[in-house]
Amino acid sequence: MTTTTGSEITIRDAQRADVPQIHAMLGELAEFEKLSEQFVGTAQQMETELFDRDGGPSAFIAVDAECGPIAYAIYFENFSTFLCRRGLYLEDIYVRPAFRKRGIGKRMLQHLASIAVERQCGRMEWCVLDWNQNAIDVYEAIGGDVLPDWRIVRLDQDAIAKLAGK
């Protein structure tokens, strides 16, 4: 499934030409999450990861007929050893502020769920910041469980190199 439409909003797979707009929205997301100092990736790097590397992330966007791209989602496949099935991990979902509270985020999640059904995925997962109660409320309203007992563990590039002995 690549395209859904409704109320002058179209959701479709991202294309190379969309990368500058997606990258700009990534900057908006970084600012919203108070993480602008961590936003160092370039639009060219994003284009390479989305379109030139096998097994990389995928993206889709919501496009308003008058305003152009207004939302994006970036996701990739993961795997549940307990289910012995692949899943989808939603890395980012973002709707520009002027378009929030119109159900676009929910439609984006429904679109991703359709992709998960097509691929026979066992689950979908993503993270939410603990202070983003609006997002938490939306995720719980669609049946999501915000898991209180799981924490993200992250190694940055320096920590990866150190662990690898490089």
Helices and strands as residue ranges (DSSP letters): E 3-6, E 9-13, G 16-18, H 19-32, G 36-38, H 43-51, E 58-64, E 68-80, E 85-95, G 97-99, H 104-118, E 124-126, H 133-141, H 157-164
